[in-house]
Amino acid sequence: DVHEALDTMCEVEFMEGDNRVFCDRCKKKCDTVLRTAISALPDVLVLSLKRFDLDYNTFETVKLNSRCAFGQTLNMKKYTLEGVEAMEKAELEENGANSDSMMDTEEGAPPDPLDSLPDEDYEYKLAGVLVHAGVAQGGHYYSFIKDRSSPNGEAGDKWYRFDDEDVTPFDPSSIEVECFGGKVKKETKWPNGQVH
């Protein structure tokens, strides 16, 4: 799903041994922690999935149809610099408290360090999805867009499918079937008129 993809993008990498990084301050190669975090979030977040790859056996471009699920909302808090710093600070404090005292503490989970950051600053609502139908060498793009045209920004749950000049209503409960990928839907029409 999208969270797994973002987790992979923001995964911490330890650069040690042969992979050490040269430090300008120390003037030698040092063990380093390499991490990716988003320093500033945009007003509108666009996520683009890499859905094409090179097949090294045939040296042809192939389309990736693997499933990638996503929800109607996305909280980006843990992928931001502020979120990473809040989690690291809580971990340091927890480790310091554990080493300072060996006494039993009250049962219960520690508070989530991300709770100190307001959700509204990190929360996105799904506004549209662009879909590619076809193969890597050719195909067709169409989109599903949520109506956000009312003055107060809330048009209910009206969605539309935009396919060239055809604009038709779309049921958002079908987003999983239409947009997540996975098994390819193929419709075959037989000469006798039957559709499979």
Helices and strands as residue ranges (DSSP letters): H 2-9, E 13-15, G 17-19, E 21-23, E 28-30, E 32-34, E 52-55, E 60-63, E 73-75, G 77-79, H 81-100, G 113-116, G 119-121, E 123-125, E 128-135, E 138-146, E 159-163, E 166-170, G 172-174, H 175-179
